[in-house]
Amino acid sequence: SQQGEEDPQALSIQEGENATMNCSYKTSINNLQWYRQNSGRGLVHLILIRSNEREKHSGRLRVTLDTSKKSSSLLITASRAADTASYFCATESGAGSYQLTFGKGTKLSVIP
Amino acid sequence: DGGITQSPKYLFRKEGQNVTLSCEQNLNHDAMYWYRQDPGQGLRLIYYSQIVNDFQKGDIAEGYSVSREKKESFPLTVTSAQKNPTAFYLCASSEDRRPYEQYFGPGTRLTVT
């Protein structure tokens, strides 16, 4: 079952602009992860935020987590053409679960 | 270089044939996973394994089988019982402790006609 739902499904911006993607989920989580997938390739882990954290930064990436609203956002600042990819959120849930539950992704196009 | 390899990158089969997809990792990870991805969709878990000689069904295990005889290897067989096998298959691995950050292979695109 898919827990995370990304919004929007697709996003097109100009190079240099910021891109914001949102993820909503349904049940309590231990952590939430964001992954990037270039077309026809495997996924690459970008950043992880734990349930007791509210904000995390990594380079041009900023992730926020609001557990009361069961939502997260990924901000990519000063986007580049190379950021063009699909972005997925994945939630890690309860005790004993090894599974990540992935959303359907946001397809980001950065126009040079 | 440490990582996950999947082979082949593209695979074509006739309907009714079983086909096995390879996944090998040299990251010394205990846990391994198989996902299916359809166009415009997220990843759906087929099977996962936390330890050698043990594996668990995921959300869409019907028509698939796996084995885990070695820590490094987790092959997936798509059987003729899988009604719609054409898809992009991704293998991943992670350490056997939280958080389960997963490392993915490059994927195998299977086309069945």
Backbone of each chain as ProteinMPNN parsed JSONL, in Angstrom:
{"seq_chain_A": "SQQGEEDPQALSIQEGENATMNCSYKTSINNLQWYRQNSGRGLVHLILIRSNEREKHSGRLRVTLDTSKKSSSLLITASRAADTASYFCATESGAGSYQLTFGKGTKLSVIP", "coords_chain_A": {"N_chain_A": [[0.858, -1.19, 0.0], [0.469, 2.278, -0.689], [1.721, 4.881, 1.116], [2.819, 7.474, 1.18], [2.023, 10.462, -0.516], [2.819, 12.457, -3.136], [2.905, 15.901, -4.04], [3.151, 18.642, -6.215], [2.107, 16.431, -8.96], [3.597, 16.904, -11.195], [6.084, 19.308, -12.056], [7.278, 22.262, -13.427], [9.944, 24.397, -13.896], [12.034, 27.354, -14.223], [15.546, 27.417, -14.669], [17.47, 28.224, -11.831], [15.358, 29.056, -10.271], [13.447, 28.246, -7.291], [12.341, 25.021, -6.199], [9.56, 23.394, -4.89], [8.323, 20.561, -3.298], [5.752, 18.494, -2.06], [4.752, 16.124, 0.46], [2.425, 13.881, 1.679], [1.292, 11.753, 4.302], [-0.133, 8.828, 5.949], [-0.075, 7.284, 8.352], [1.58, 6.97, 11.588], [5.11, 7.628, 11.754], [8.585, 6.566, 11.76], [10.679, 7.737, 10.433], [11.187, 9.879, 7.577], [12.042, 9.759, 4.204], [13.666, 11.177, 1.356], [14.012, 10.554, -2.078], [15.714, 10.597, -5.249], [15.108, 10.059, -8.711], [16.537, 9.632, -11.722], [15.595, 9.58, -15.163], [14.733, 6.345, -16.121], [16.546, 5.145, -14.435], [18.016, 3.878, -11.321], [16.966, 4.618, -7.891], [18.173, 7.314, -5.877], [19.295, 8.055, -2.685], [18.475, 11.007, -0.972], [17.999, 12.587, 1.399], [17.239, 12.293, 4.869], [14.795, 12.583, 7.371], [14.084, 12.503, 10.762], [11.393, 11.475, 12.927], [11.328, 13.124, 15.151], [12.447, 15.447, 14.368], [12.26, 18.696, 12.847], [13.193, 20.182, 10.768], [15.617, 19.969, 8.187], [18.782, 20.318, 6.571], [20.657, 19.944, 3.563], [23.135, 20.781, 1.634], [21.796, 22.252, -1.219], [19.323, 21.432, -0.546], [16.371, 21.453, 1.41], [14.491, 20.1, 3.925], [11.372, 19.767, 5.481], [9.35, 18.671, 8.222], [6.188, 17.97, 9.405], [4.679, 16.491, 11.815], [2.216, 16.64, 12.991], [0.507, 17.345, 11.004], [1.017, 15.35, 9.333], [2.815, 15.581, 7.125], [5.358, 16.501, 4.741], [7.884, 18.553, 3.264], [9.97, 19.149, 0.451], [12.462, 21.273, -0.483], [14.209, 22.573, -3.144], [16.751, 24.674, -3.719], [17.783, 27.34, -5.932], [17.651, 25.988, -8.531], [18.965, 23.635, -10.947], [19.544, 22.533, -14.307], [20.369, 19.912, -14.152], [18.972, 18.972, -12.007], [16.645, 17.975, -12.919], [14.393, 15.421, -12.667], [12.608, 12.656, -11.132], [11.082, 12.854, -7.959], [10.794, 11.205, -4.93], [9.015, 10.577, -1.932], [9.502, 8.595, 0.98], [8.295, 6.587, 3.533], [9.145, 5.325, 6.72], [7.853, 3.108, 8.882], [6.289, 1.564, 11.671], [7.451, -0.352, 14.546], [9.604, -3.09, 13.992], [9.223, -3.153, 11.308], [10.709, -3.457, 8.211], [10.208, -2.166, 5.99], [10.049, 0.386, 3.492], [7.685, 2.725, 2.463], [6.704, 3.964, -0.516], [5.781, 7.001, -2.229], [4.053, 8.193, -5.207], [5.549, 10.042, -6.526], [7.024, 13.181, -7.641], [7.433, 14.733, -10.677], [10.003, 16.603, -11.737], [10.891, 19.223, -13.853], [13.493, 21.133, -14.959], [14.071, 23.966, -16.655], [16.533, 25.066, -18.848]], "CA_chain_A": [[0.0, 0.0, 0.0], [1.273, 3.482, -0.776], [1.347, 5.804, 2.171], [3.162, 8.83, 0.826], [1.458, 11.011, -1.737], [3.499, 13.694, -3.446], [2.142, 16.959, -4.691], [2.306, 18.238, -7.35], [2.579, 15.27, -9.721], [4.616, 17.401, -12.119], [6.466, 20.692, -11.779], [8.212, 22.767, -14.419], [10.45, 25.693, -13.472], [13.218, 27.849, -14.905], [16.812, 27.265, -13.942], [17.696, 29.307, -10.871], [14.209, 29.163, -9.374], [13.323, 27.224, -6.255], [11.3, 24.008, -6.43], [9.017, 22.837, -3.652], [7.48, 19.387, -3.453], [5.128, 18.125, -0.796], [4.447, 14.707, 0.661], [1.528, 13.623, 2.805], [1.238, 10.336, 4.653], [-1.355, 8.535, 6.702], [0.112, 6.714, 9.685], [2.761, 7.49, 12.284], [6.352, 7.208, 11.112], [9.867, 6.725, 12.447], [11.398, 8.738, 9.665], [10.744, 10.091, 6.203], [13.213, 9.901, 3.345], [13.439, 11.633, -0.016], [14.871, 9.936, -3.081], [15.65, 11.125, -6.605], [15.26, 9.067, -9.763], [16.69, 10.104, -13.089], [14.791, 8.773, -16.071], [15.221, 5.018, -16.458], [17.631, 4.735, -13.545], [17.643, 3.547, -9.954], [16.752, 5.745, -6.994], [19.313, 7.75, -5.076], [18.871, 8.651, -1.425], [18.854, 12.415, -0.848], [17.995, 13.143, 2.756], [16.347, 11.613, 5.806], [14.409, 13.383, 8.535], [13.476, 11.644, 11.769], [10.083, 11.959, 13.378], [11.484, 14.147, 16.194], [13.08, 16.609, 13.755], [11.307, 19.54, 12.131], [13.802, 20.731, 9.562], [16.96, 19.472, 7.941], [19.38, 20.888, 5.38], [21.796, 19.266, 2.965], [23.465, 21.535, 0.42], [20.681, 23.065, -1.7], [18.077, 20.78, -0.14], [15.817, 21.718, 2.738], [13.328, 19.257, 4.189], [10.628, 20.02, 6.711], [8.433, 17.613, 8.623], [5.142, 18.368, 10.345], [4.027, 15.228, 12.165], [0.811, 16.882, 13.362], [-0.236, 17.378, 9.743], [1.477, 14.193, 8.556], [3.273, 16.079, 5.841], [6.744, 16.906, 4.604], [8.167, 19.251, 2.025], [11.345, 19.186, -0.031], [12.773, 22.495, -1.217], [15.486, 22.62, -3.851], [17.007, 26.077, -4.021], [18.648, 27.658, -7.082], [17.635, 24.741, -9.294], [19.825, 23.485, -12.123], [19.002, 21.581, -15.284], [20.714, 18.57, -13.68], [17.999, 18.553, -10.979], [15.517, 17.352, -13.603], [14.272, 14.034, -12.206], [11.426, 12.411, -10.292], [11.426, 12.867, -6.549], [9.877, 10.352, -4.166], [9.146, 10.464, -0.487], [9.328, 7.226, 1.474], [8.125, 6.594, 4.98], [9.497, 4.128, 7.49], [6.828, 3.134, 9.922], [6.347, 1.051, 13.027], [8.458, -1.271, 15.057], [9.696, -4.383, 13.316], [8.999, -3.068, 9.864], [11.868, -3.123, 7.411], [9.754, -1.654, 4.706], [9.78, 1.763, 3.159], [6.506, 2.882, 1.62], [6.99, 5.062, -1.436], [4.723, 7.665, -2.942], [4.1, 8.099, -6.667], [6.587, 10.916, -7.019], [6.85, 14.445, -8.354], [8.358, 14.844, -11.8], [10.504, 17.972, -11.822], [11.615, 19.617, -15.061], [14.155, 22.416, -14.819], [14.327, 24.432, -18.017], [17.732, 25.928, -18.863]], "C_chain_A": [[0.888, 1.231, 0.0], [0.803, 4.463, 0.266], [1.627, 7.236, 1.768], [2.519, 9.242, -0.479], [2.122, 12.345, -1.987], [2.594, 14.652, -4.199], [3.105, 18.098, -5.005], [2.843, 16.971, -8.023], [3.685, 15.68, -10.675], [4.834, 18.875, -11.855], [7.505, 21.112, -12.807], [8.638, 24.171, -14.021], [11.661, 26.091, -14.316], [14.448, 27.619, -14.024], [17.032, 28.482, -13.039], [16.544, 29.506, -9.896], [14.263, 28.069, -8.312], [12.181, 26.274, -6.604], [10.86, 23.443, -5.089], [8.078, 21.687, -3.972], [6.963, 18.979, -2.084], [4.795, 16.642, -0.762], [3.508, 14.597, 1.856], [1.47, 12.124, 3.055], [0.132, 10.11, 5.666], [-1.122, 8.056, 8.128], [1.39, 7.255, 10.325], [4.027, 6.879, 11.688], [7.531, 7.314, 12.064], [10.718, 7.766, 11.75], [10.806, 8.835, 8.273], [11.981, 10.377, 5.371], [12.779, 10.433, 1.987], [14.496, 11.001, -0.92], [14.682, 10.643, -4.417], [15.843, 9.979, -7.592], [15.38, 9.772, -11.103], [16.022, 9.096, -14.023], [15.454, 7.428, -16.385], [16.333, 4.5, -15.57], [17.094, 4.319, -12.182], [17.459, 4.8, -9.119], [18.019, 6.035, -6.204], [18.785, 8.45, -3.834], [19.381, 10.088, -1.334], [19.019, 12.842, 0.604], [16.963, 12.395, 3.59], [16.042, 12.558, 6.947], [13.67, 12.468, 9.51], [12.197, 12.279, 12.307], [10.193, 13.045, 14.452], [12.215, 15.392, 15.674], [12.039, 17.395, 12.981], [11.871, 20.063, 10.815], [15.212, 20.174, 9.433], [17.472, 20.039, 6.628], [20.5, 19.972, 4.885], [22.1, 19.965, 1.646], [22.321, 22.442, 0.011], [19.32, 22.476, -1.324], [17.677, 21.198, 1.268], [14.551, 20.884, 2.875], [12.688, 19.696, 5.489], [9.678, 18.854, 6.968], [7.467, 18.155, 9.658], [4.345, 17.106, 10.687], [2.566, 15.431, 12.554], [-0.076, 16.898, 12.116], [0.105, 16.178, 8.861], [1.9, 14.637, 7.155], [4.725, 16.492, 5.907], [6.883, 17.697, 3.309], [9.657, 19.192, 1.731], [11.511, 20.44, -0.862], [14.143, 22.349, -1.847], [15.705, 24.07, -4.242], [17.922, 26.216, -5.238], [18.775, 26.454, -8.009], [18.519, 24.811, -10.53], [19.174, 22.486, -13.072], [19.254, 20.141, -14.828], [19.784, 18.073, -12.566], [16.764, 17.911, -11.601], [15.479, 15.863, -13.296], [12.903, 13.871, -11.552], [11.884, 12.295, -8.846], [10.348, 12.118, -5.772], [10.108, 10.527, -2.669], [8.874, 9.015, -0.095], [9.258, 7.271, 2.986], [8.513, 5.249, 5.572], [8.626, 4.153, 8.737], [7.214, 2.335, 11.152], [7.425, 0.039, 13.334], [8.421, -2.576, 14.291], [9.525, -4.323, 11.825], [10.282, -2.661, 9.158], [11.473, -2.367, 6.154], [9.729, -0.149, 4.666], [8.555, 1.783, 2.263], [6.68, 4.137, 0.792], [5.723, 5.684, -1.986], [4.915, 7.529, -4.444], [5.06, 9.09, -7.3], [6.117, 12.21, -7.632], [7.886, 14.503, -9.452], [8.729, 16.3, -11.971], [11.254, 18.173, -13.127], [12.179, 20.998, -14.821], [14.62, 22.855, -16.203], [15.524, 25.374, -18.025], [17.444, 27.329, -19.386]], "O_chain_A": [[1.949, 1.229, 0.624], [-0.369, 4.836, 0.302], [0.795, 8.119, 1.977], [2.474, 8.467, -1.434], [2.017, 13.262, -1.173], [1.656, 14.254, -4.891], [3.841, 18.501, -4.104], [3.926, 16.499, -7.677], [4.605, 14.905, -10.939], [3.913, 19.602, -11.484], [8.49, 20.408, -13.033], [7.792, 25.044, -13.828], [12.234, 25.268, -15.03], [14.369, 27.629, -12.795], [16.804, 29.622, -13.446], [16.733, 30.064, -8.815], [15.019, 27.104, -8.422], [11.191, 26.667, -7.221], [11.686, 23.062, -4.259], [7.168, 21.809, -4.793], [7.661, 19.107, -1.079], [4.586, 16.0, -1.792], [3.775, 15.158, 2.918], [1.584, 11.325, 2.125], [-0.466, 11.056, 6.178], [-1.898, 8.39, 9.023], [2.186, 7.923, 9.664], [4.012, 5.756, 11.184], [7.488, 8.054, 13.047], [11.391, 8.573, 12.392], [10.025, 7.983, 7.85], [12.857, 11.14, 5.778], [11.666, 10.173, 1.529], [15.679, 10.924, -0.587], [13.626, 11.216, -4.685], [16.624, 9.058, -7.356], [14.444, 10.428, -11.561], [15.905, 7.914, -13.702], [16.591, 7.381, -16.854], [16.994, 3.519, -15.911], [15.894, 4.393, -11.917], [17.755, 5.907, -9.568], [18.816, 5.146, -5.905], [17.931, 9.332, -3.924], [20.556, 10.36, -1.582], [20.052, 13.391, 0.988], [15.947, 11.928, 3.076], [16.93, 13.258, 7.435], [12.746, 11.751, 9.126], [11.967, 13.478, 12.15], [9.248, 13.81, 14.646], [12.56, 16.282, 16.451], [11.05, 16.832, 12.511], [11.131, 20.349, 9.874], [15.903, 19.94, 10.424], [16.706, 20.224, 5.682], [21.191, 19.32, 5.668], [21.398, 19.762, 0.655], [21.908, 23.306, 0.784], [18.283, 22.985, -1.75], [18.501, 21.285, 2.179], [13.652, 20.959, 2.038], [13.374, 19.962, 6.476], [9.263, 18.151, 6.046], [7.878, 18.73, 10.666], [3.45, 16.705, 9.943], [1.764, 14.502, 12.459], [-1.246, 16.519, 12.162], [-0.453, 16.015, 7.776], [1.407, 14.133, 6.146], [5.259, 16.792, 6.975], [6.097, 17.528, 2.377], [10.49, 19.187, 2.637], [10.785, 20.649, -1.835], [15.12, 22.039, -1.167], [14.926, 24.631, -5.012], [18.725, 25.331, -5.534], [19.877, 25.959, -8.245], [18.783, 25.881, -11.078], [18.338, 21.684, -12.656], [18.443, 19.254, -15.092], [19.805, 16.892, -12.222], [15.925, 17.362, -10.887], [16.412, 15.129, -13.62], [12.14, 14.829, -11.434], [12.931, 11.719, -8.55], [9.154, 12.366, -5.936], [11.245, 10.612, -2.205], [8.114, 8.309, -0.757], [10.075, 7.922, 3.636], [8.246, 4.19, 5.004], [8.663, 5.092, 9.531], [8.348, 2.424, 11.622], [8.202, -0.359, 12.467], [7.353, -3.102, 13.978], [9.666, -5.337, 11.142], [10.872, -1.629, 9.478], [12.327, -1.98, 5.356], [9.432, 0.514, 5.66], [8.415, 0.928, 1.388], [6.791, 5.238, 1.329], [4.717, 5.003, -2.187], [5.825, 6.837, -4.902], [5.356, 8.989, -8.491], [4.978, 12.332, -8.082], [9.08, 14.344, -9.197], [7.887, 17.134, -12.306], [12.143, 17.393, -13.47], [11.439, 21.932, -14.515], [15.45, 22.201, -16.834], [15.539, 26.367, -17.297], [18.35, 28.16, -19.456]]}, "seq_chain_B": "DGGITQSPKYLFRKEGQNVTLSCEQNLNHDAMYWYRQDPGQGLRLIYYSQIVNDFQKGDIAEGYSVSREKKESFPLTVTSAQKNPTAFYLCASSEDRRPYEQYFGPGTRLTVT", "coords_chain_B": {"N_chain_B": [[34.655, -0.371, -6.075], [31.805, 0.091, -4.05], [28.502, -1.227, -4.291], [25.334, -1.868, -5.955], [24.491, -4.219, -8.335], [22.553, -4.912, -11.187], [21.396, -7.207, -13.525], [20.114, -8.414, -16.672], [20.19, -5.082, -18.21], [18.119, -4.614, -19.971], [15.485, -6.808, -20.796], [13.899, -9.273, -22.655], [11.106, -11.309, -23.113], [9.069, -14.106, -24.051], [5.579, -14.542, -23.596], [4.491, -16.729, -21.017], [6.887, -17.821, -20.338], [9.233, -18.379, -17.721], [11.368, -16.041, -16.044], [14.493, -14.94, -14.79], [15.761, -12.391, -12.785], [18.75, -10.765, -12.006], [20.421, -9.758, -8.997], [22.999, -8.296, -7.285], [24.991, -7.399, -4.482], [27.687, -5.599, -2.969], [27.914, -4.339, -0.58], [27.833, -5.334, 1.888], [25.387, -5.54, 3.132], [22.673, -6.665, 5.13], [19.921, -6.708, 4.564], [17.758, -7.01, 1.763], [15.852, -6.022, -1.125], [13.111, -6.224, -3.463], [11.529, -4.287, -5.908], [8.77, -3.229, -7.906], [8.155, -1.063, -10.62], [5.855, 0.784, -12.338], [4.958, 2.76, -15.251], [4.891, 6.19, -14.423], [4.295, 5.671, -11.826], [4.755, 4.98, -8.307], [7.016, 3.009, -6.281], [6.454, -0.422, -5.774], [6.513, -2.918, -3.367], [7.837, -6.127, -3.79], [9.164, -8.492, -2.751], [11.106, -8.997, 0.246], [14.164, -9.468, 2.065], [15.648, -10.182, 5.092], [17.723, -11.586, 6.031], [20.034, -14.203, 5.251], [18.657, -17.044, 3.636], [16.069, -16.496, 4.352], [13.005, -14.851, 3.655], [10.445, -12.437, 2.948], [7.075, -11.862, 1.893], [6.055, -9.049, -0.005], [3.896, -6.35, -0.932], [2.946, -7.139, -3.429], [3.422, -9.911, -4.171], [2.439, -12.09, -5.621], [2.898, -14.35, -8.262], [5.591, -14.075, -8.424], [8.883, -15.182, -7.388], [11.566, -15.692, -5.035], [14.978, -16.154, -3.926], [17.433, -16.542, -1.337], [20.262, -17.391, -0.985], [22.83, -16.595, -0.609], [24.479, -13.901, 1.051], [25.118, -11.808, -0.595], [23.506, -11.947, -2.815], [20.316, -11.801, -4.432], [18.205, -13.056, -6.238], [15.409, -12.596, -8.456], [12.608, -14.275, -9.64], [10.406, -14.049, -12.246], [7.454, -15.446, -12.777], [5.423, -17.455, -15.022], [2.941, -17.173, -14.045], [2.538, -14.59, -13.337], [0.494, -12.021, -14.167], [0.787, -9.593, -15.503], [3.614, -8.896, -16.387], [5.356, -7.053, -17.588], [7.432, -4.433, -16.828], [9.434, -2.124, -14.868], [12.045, -3.213, -12.917], [13.391, -2.954, -9.734], [16.104, -3.413, -7.571], [17.159, -3.31, -4.191], [19.165, -2.537, -1.278], [19.834, -2.558, 2.266], [21.237, -1.63, 5.463], [20.886, -3.692, 8.378], [19.525, -2.246, 10.36], [17.879, 0.519, 11.93], [18.135, 3.909, 10.627], [16.365, 2.648, 7.777], [17.859, 3.285, 5.294], [17.892, 3.022, 1.876], [19.785, 1.54, -0.742], [19.946, 1.595, -4.185], [19.924, -0.481, -7.117], [20.603, -0.19, -10.712], [18.392, -1.043, -12.083], [16.208, -3.26, -13.998], [14.672, -3.495, -17.057], [11.933, -5.173, -17.985], [10.344, -6.718, -20.641], [7.56, -8.364, -21.749], [6.141, -10.249, -24.253]], "CA_chain_B": [[33.5, 0.46, -5.758], [30.679, -0.636, -3.476], [27.241, -0.888, -4.913], [24.403, -2.932, -6.345], [24.417, -4.437, -9.776], [21.433, -5.681, -11.7], [21.583, -7.581, -14.922], [20.597, -7.412, -17.62], [19.494, -3.798, -18.153], [16.886, -4.847, -20.718], [15.194, -8.233, -20.927], [12.707, -9.533, -23.445], [10.674, -12.702, -23.003], [7.755, -14.47, -24.574], [4.584, -14.882, -22.582], [4.507, -18.132, -20.641], [8.222, -18.221, -19.909], [9.781, -17.808, -16.491], [12.597, -15.29, -16.262], [15.146, -14.596, -13.526], [16.509, -11.141, -12.763], [19.874, -10.877, -11.087], [20.759, -8.63, -8.135], [24.17, -8.574, -6.458], [25.498, -6.228, -3.763], [28.934, -5.78, -2.222], [27.857, -3.353, 0.499], [27.748, -6.11, 3.13], [24.087, -5.299, 3.744], [21.886, -7.862, 5.42], [18.572, -6.642, 3.999], [17.632, -6.748, 0.325], [14.467, -5.769, -1.508], [12.735, -6.118, -4.864], [10.392, -3.432, -6.185], [8.275, -3.089, -9.268], [7.73, 0.298, -10.92], [5.127, 0.959, -13.59], [5.071, 4.158, -15.71], [4.189, 7.217, -13.659], [3.9, 5.151, -10.52], [5.795, 4.791, -7.314], [7.572, 1.672, -6.169], [5.668, -1.374, -4.993], [7.408, -3.944, -2.83], [7.493, -7.488, -4.193], [9.709, -9.349, -1.701], [12.295, -8.52, 0.912], [14.879, -10.474, 2.833], [16.426, -9.56, 6.164], [18.849, -12.444, 6.366], [20.194, -15.33, 4.333], [17.707, -18.163, 3.748], [14.767, -16.044, 4.847], [12.461, -13.736, 2.908], [9.045, -12.146, 3.26], [6.294, -11.291, 0.814], [5.655, -7.662, 0.064], [2.509, -6.052, -1.278], [2.521, -7.711, -4.72], [4.283, -11.079, -4.363], [1.845, -13.125, -6.459], [3.504, -14.509, -9.575], [7.032, -13.883, -8.277], [9.557, -15.979, -6.367], [12.928, -15.241, -4.76], [15.813, -16.994, -3.08], [18.513, -15.786, -0.693], [21.232, -18.41, -0.573], [24.054, -15.893, -0.226], [24.215, -12.548, 1.538], [25.332, -10.832, -1.658], [22.678, -12.188, -3.98], [18.88, -11.905, -4.164], [17.563, -13.123, -7.55], [13.95, -12.575, -8.548], [12.044, -14.99, -10.783], [9.068, -13.651, -12.67], [6.91, -16.689, -13.307], [4.364, -17.326, -16.022], [1.693, -16.884, -13.338], [2.405, -13.131, -13.169], [-0.397, -11.678, -15.272], [1.217, -8.387, -16.212], [4.994, -8.813, -15.923], [6.131, -5.972, -18.197], [7.633, -3.371, -15.845], [10.807, -1.796, -14.484], [12.28, -3.884, -11.638], [14.486, -2.347, -8.979], [16.604, -4.122, -6.406], [17.762, -2.394, -3.223], [19.661, -3.166, -0.061], [20.035, -1.64, 3.384], [21.75, -2.247, 6.676], [19.85, -4.327, 9.183], [19.236, -1.437, 11.545], [17.253, 1.785, 11.574], [17.064, 3.989, 9.644], [16.593, 1.749, 6.661], [18.191, 3.991, 4.059], [18.077, 1.979, 0.875], [20.661, 1.762, -1.876], [19.283, 0.959, -5.309], [20.607, -0.826, -8.343], [20.179, 0.6, -11.871], [17.108, -1.527, -12.594], [16.06, -4.095, -15.195], [13.377, -3.276, -17.729], [11.454, -6.437, -18.538], [9.233, -6.646, -21.593], [7.023, -9.687, -22.085], [5.199, -10.124, -25.381]], "C_chain_B": [[32.408, -0.404, -5.145], [29.408, -0.244, -4.161], [26.395, -2.097, -5.206], [24.387, -3.027, -7.852], [23.192, -5.268, -10.098], [21.712, -6.009, -13.161], [20.462, -8.493, -15.379], [19.843, -6.103, -17.459], [18.14, -3.895, -18.859], [16.716, -6.347, -20.912], [13.874, -8.396, -21.665], [12.371, -11.017, -23.355], [9.321, -12.869, -23.666], [6.842, -14.816, -23.406], [4.623, -16.379, -22.3], [5.851, -18.638, -20.18], [8.546, -17.612, -18.555], [11.059, -17.063, -16.828], [13.167, -14.871, -14.911], [15.983, -13.341, -13.684], [17.568, -11.223, -11.666], [20.041, -9.602, -10.262], [21.902, -9.046, -7.217], [24.603, -7.289, -5.757], [26.783, -6.579, -3.022], [29.051, -4.747, -1.105], [27.832, -4.02, 1.87], [26.44, -5.84, 3.886], [23.365, -6.612, 3.995], [20.55, -7.87, 4.687], [18.617, -6.321, 2.508], [16.162, -6.748, -0.052], [14.306, -5.838, -3.023], [11.472, -5.274, -4.974], [10.017, -3.533, -7.662], [7.829, -1.642, -9.45], [7.07, 0.305, -12.282], [5.149, 2.433, -13.959], [4.235, 5.119, -14.875], [3.773, 6.798, -12.267], [5.083, 5.131, -9.564], [6.281, 3.359, -7.313], [6.647, 0.804, -5.32], [6.569, -2.545, -4.612], [6.922, -5.335, -3.211], [7.891, -8.476, -3.086], [10.834, -8.611, -0.996], [12.876, -9.627, 1.771], [15.746, -9.761, 3.861], [17.695, -10.34, 6.465], [18.887, -13.6, 5.374], [19.199, -16.444, 4.684], [16.369, -17.782, 4.365], [14.295, -14.876, 4.005], [10.971, -13.63, 3.198], [8.347, -11.576, 2.032], [6.029, -9.815, 1.074], [4.211, -7.511, -0.366], [2.019, -6.77, -2.527], [3.335, -8.943, -5.082], [3.726, -12.119, -5.332], [2.477, -13.152, -7.845], [5.01, -14.301, -9.578], [7.585, -14.871, -7.257], [10.983, -15.467, -6.216], [13.68, -16.338, -4.017], [16.887, -16.104, -2.466], [19.489, -16.802, -0.103], [22.556, -17.81, -0.136], [23.685, -14.478, 0.191], [24.239, -11.546, 0.395], [24.295, -10.883, -2.76], [21.21, -12.391, -3.628], [18.142, -11.943, -5.51], [16.048, -13.202, -7.465], [13.518, -13.335, -9.793], [10.626, -14.494, -11.025], [8.461, -14.869, -13.351], [5.809, -16.414, -14.327], [3.01, -17.021, -15.366], [1.481, -15.387, -13.118], [1.648, -12.602, -14.39], [0.067, -10.483, -16.087], [2.669, -8.105, -15.865], [5.817, -7.665, -16.504], [6.215, -4.791, -17.238], [9.124, -3.113, -15.684], [11.014, -2.361, -13.081], [13.537, -3.325, -10.98], [14.825, -3.2, -7.768], [17.263, -3.101, -5.481], [18.303, -3.183, -2.042], [19.788, -2.111, 1.031], [20.692, -2.394, 4.527], [20.567, -2.766, 7.496], [19.616, -3.557, 10.486], [18.64, -0.114, 11.076], [18.302, 2.878, 11.476], [17.403, 3.153, 8.414], [16.765, 2.532, 5.364], [18.563, 2.965, 3.011], [18.966, 2.453, -0.273], [20.122, 0.943, -3.04], [20.255, 0.592, -6.424], [20.04, -0.018, -9.506], [18.878, 0.128, -12.501], [17.228, -2.419, -13.809], [14.681, -3.825, -15.773], [12.993, -4.57, -18.436], [10.254, -6.175, -19.446], [8.815, -8.058, -21.961], [5.962, -9.529, -23.163], [4.566, -11.474, -25.731]], "O_chain_B": [[32.111, -1.491, -5.642], [29.23, 0.904, -4.567], [26.693, -3.208, -4.768], [24.282, -2.02, -8.551], [22.842, -6.202, -9.376], [22.204, -5.175, -13.921], [19.915, -9.259, -14.586], [18.93, -6.026, -16.637], [17.146, -3.331, -18.402], [17.684, -7.066, -21.16], [12.874, -7.752, -21.347], [13.244, -11.872, -23.504], [8.547, -11.924, -23.819], [7.284, -15.316, -22.371], [4.767, -17.192, -23.212], [5.957, -19.759, -19.684], [8.181, -16.471, -18.273], [11.755, -17.409, -17.783], [12.426, -14.496, -14.002], [16.806, -13.235, -14.593], [17.309, -11.686, -10.555], [19.828, -8.499, -10.766], [21.793, -10.018, -6.468], [24.586, -6.215, -6.358], [26.95, -7.69, -2.52], [30.152, -4.337, -0.735], [27.811, -3.338, 2.894], [26.395, -5.904, 5.114], [23.43, -7.543, 3.193], [20.096, -8.923, 4.238], [19.398, -5.484, 2.055], [15.335, -7.383, 0.602], [15.24, -5.55, -3.772], [10.49, -5.488, -4.262], [10.831, -3.87, -8.521], [7.208, -1.059, -8.562], [7.667, -0.124, -13.27], [5.337, 3.282, -13.087], [3.045, 4.902, -14.647], [2.994, 7.484, -11.606], [6.241, 5.25, -9.964], [5.994, 2.591, -8.231], [6.131, 1.238, -4.29], [7.293, -3.087, -5.447], [5.762, -5.686, -2.992], [7.048, -9.2, -2.557], [11.445, -7.707, -1.565], [12.194, -10.58, 2.15], [16.491, -8.84, 3.525], [18.627, -9.819, 7.078], [17.882, -13.925, 4.741], [18.941, -16.736, 5.852], [15.628, -18.641, 4.843], [15.089, -13.997, 3.669], [10.327, -14.587, 3.629], [8.969, -10.884, 1.226], [5.811, -9.391, 2.209], [3.399, -8.42, -0.192], [0.819, -6.994, -2.681], [3.883, -9.02, -6.182], [4.484, -12.957, -5.821], [2.581, -12.126, -8.516], [5.637, -14.346, -10.636], [6.864, -15.342, -6.377], [11.545, -14.884, -7.144], [13.093, -17.314, -3.549], [17.211, -15.046, -3.004], [19.528, -17.033, 1.105], [23.314, -18.428, 0.611], [22.685, -13.928, -0.271], [23.495, -10.565, 0.396], [24.207, -9.956, -3.566], [20.888, -13.067, -2.651], [17.513, -10.954, -5.886], [15.483, -13.787, -6.54], [14.013, -13.064, -10.887], [9.774, -14.517, -10.137], [8.932, -15.275, -14.414], [5.334, -15.287, -14.467], [2.052, -16.656, -16.047], [0.385, -14.958, -12.756], [2.123, -12.727, -15.519], [-0.251, -10.393, -17.272], [2.945, -7.165, -15.119], [6.873, -7.337, -15.965], [5.192, -4.211, -16.873], [9.96, -3.791, -16.282], [10.262, -2.039, -12.161], [14.599, -3.239, -11.598], [13.942, -3.648, -7.037], [17.859, -2.132, -5.952], [17.947, -4.343, -1.833], [19.841, -0.915, 0.747], [20.705, -3.625, 4.559], [19.424, -2.339, 7.329], [19.522, -4.143, 11.564], [18.877, 0.314, 9.947], [19.302, 2.798, 12.188], [18.57, 2.978, 8.062], [15.933, 2.457, 4.459], [19.446, 2.135, 3.23], [18.9, 3.604, -0.707], [19.871, -0.254, -2.903], [21.265, 1.262, -6.641], [19.101, 0.756, -9.319], [18.316, 0.813, -13.355], [18.206, -2.356, -14.554], [13.666, -3.914, -15.083], [13.662, -4.998, -19.376], [9.292, -5.507, -19.067], [9.63, -8.852, -22.431], [5.006, -8.77, -23.005], [3.752, -11.553, -26.652]]}, "name": "protein", "num_of_chains": 2, "seq": "SQQGEEDPQALSIQEGENATMNCSYKTSINNLQWYRQNSGRGLVHLILIRSNEREKHSGRLRVTLDTSKKSSSLLITASRAADTASYFCATESGAGSYQLTFGKGTKLSVIPDGGITQSPKYLFRKEGQNVTLSCEQNLNHDAMYWYRQDPGQGLRLIYYSQIVNDFQKGDIAEGYSVSREKKESFPLTVTSAQKNPTAFYLCASSEDRRPYEQYFGPGTRLTVT"}
